C-alpha cells in the first residue's frame, strides 16, 4: 500500500505534498551523518509521543520515557523539548546539548524532529490517522560535515554566504535533512509562488495563509 495516500481518507491533497512527505519519511529512515537509521526513527517516535501529549502539563504526561534503548538521555530530552516544550529552549540549554553531542549531531536531531512534526501536524489538521513510522534502514553515519559554514551569531554555525532568510539556513549543518524539511515547507506553504502577493486559484488567499501562519507561530511560541 502506498504511504501518504490521503485519498483513502477522502482528501484531495496535491501529489507534490504527498511526494514531499514520502521523501522526508525515506530520509528519516536512513542513516544520517551522525545518527543511524534506527536512532533517527527512534527520534521520530519520541517526538511523536511527546507531541501527542503536548497539551498536558509536563507532570501529567504519561508514557513518555525519560530514556531510550538507542538514544542518549540528552537526546531524548532535546527531542521532547523541541516537539512539545519549545518555550523551554534557550541559548544556554542549547549550548549544553551542543557541547555534549556536537553541533552537527545536534542539528541533525533538530531536523528529524521538525520533519515529523510538520508531517504529523498536517495529518492532524486533516483529521486523518498518523502514518506508521518507517522501518529503519541499515548503514552507518558517514560523519560528513558541510563546508562553507561560519559563526554568524546563531546557536550553531550556518551556511555563509547565504542569500535567503536565516530560517532557510538554520539546519545548514545537516544539508540532506534541511533539503527534506524544505521540501515539506515548499510543498505545503506553496514556496513556488511565494513571491506572488495575490493568490486567486486556491481555497485560501495569500493574506489568509499569512494570518494562519502567524497565528500558528505565535501559539507554538516560535522565537524566530
C-alpha positions, -999 to +999 in steps of 0.1 A: +000+000+000+013+035-009+021+056+021+007+091+025-023+083+002-047+109+016-073+099-010-080+069+012-094+093+037-114+113+013-090+142+008-077+156-025-042+165-014-018+177-041+006+150-052+035+173-046+027+173-009+024+136-007+057+132-025+074+155-001+060+135+028+073+103+013+107+118+006+110+130+042+099+096+055+126+079+035+152+104+047+143+098+083+146+060+079+181+061+066+214+068+083+225+104+085+258+120+091+258+114+129+230+090+137+219+056+124+186+049+108+174+032+140+183+062+161+166+086+137+134+066+136+135+065+174+139+103+174+107+104+153+089+081+178+099+101+208+089+134+191+055+120+181+049+106+216+058+139+232+038+159+207+006+139+213+007+149+249+018+185+243-014+200+257-009+183+291+013+199+317+047+181+319+040+165+353+008+148+339+023+133+308+023+095+309+041+070+289+069+093+277+101+075+288+130+095+301+154+072+284+156+052+252+174+020+243+193+036+214+194+073+222+214+092+249+192+107+276+203+142+265+188+135+230+155+122+244+152+154+265+162+175+235+136+159+212+108+162+238+115+199+243+116+206+205+084+187+199+063+198+230+081+224+251+098+248+228+093+276+252+120+259+275+147+262+248+173+290+252+209+295+242+223+282+275+204+250+272+213+246+235+250+252+244+249+223+269+234+200+242+259+211+216+289+206+239+278+171+247+266+160+213+285+182+188+269+209+168+262+189+136+247+160+156+225+185+174+213+200+142+205+165+127+183+157+157+165+190+153+160+183+116+144+149+121+122+163+149+108+192+128+102+170+098+080+145+117+063+174+135+053+191+102+040+158+087+020+149+118+006+184+122-006+181+086-024+148+093-040+162+125-052+192+105-069+169+080-082+146+108-066+115+093-046+088+112-009+094+116+013+074+092+031+044+107+067+052+113+091+039+087+113+009+091+149+019+098+174+012+070+208-003+076+240+016+074+263+037+095+265+075+097+291+089+073+304+116+096+303+142+069+302+179+077+295+205+050+320+232+040+312+268+038+297+274+073+306+302+096+297+316+130+271+343+123+258+347+158+234+318+159+234+288+182+254+268+156+274+277+125+253+284+094+260+284+057+278+316+047+273+334+024+235+328+021+211+348+000+178+338+019+165+344+054+182+328+084+154+303+088+164+289+054+199+281+067+192+271+103+198+234+095+229+241+074+250+215+093+226+188+081+221+197+044+203+165+033+178+168+062+175+205+056+165+197+020+139+172+032+125+198+056+122+225+030+107+200+006+079+198+031+078+236+036+079+243-001+051+219-009+028+228+020+035+265+021+035+270-017+070+283-019+070+281-057+045+310-058+058+327-026+068+359-045+032+364-057+013+385-033-021+377-047-034+341-050-067+337-067-068+300-075-067+284-040-092+279-012-072+305+009-058+337-005-023+349+004-033+372+033-054+344+049-024+320+046-001+345+062-026+351+090-028+314+097+010+311+096+015+340+120-012+327+144+003+292+144+038+306+150+025+326+180+007+296+195+038+275+191+059+302+207+083+304+178+111+327+188+123+332+152 
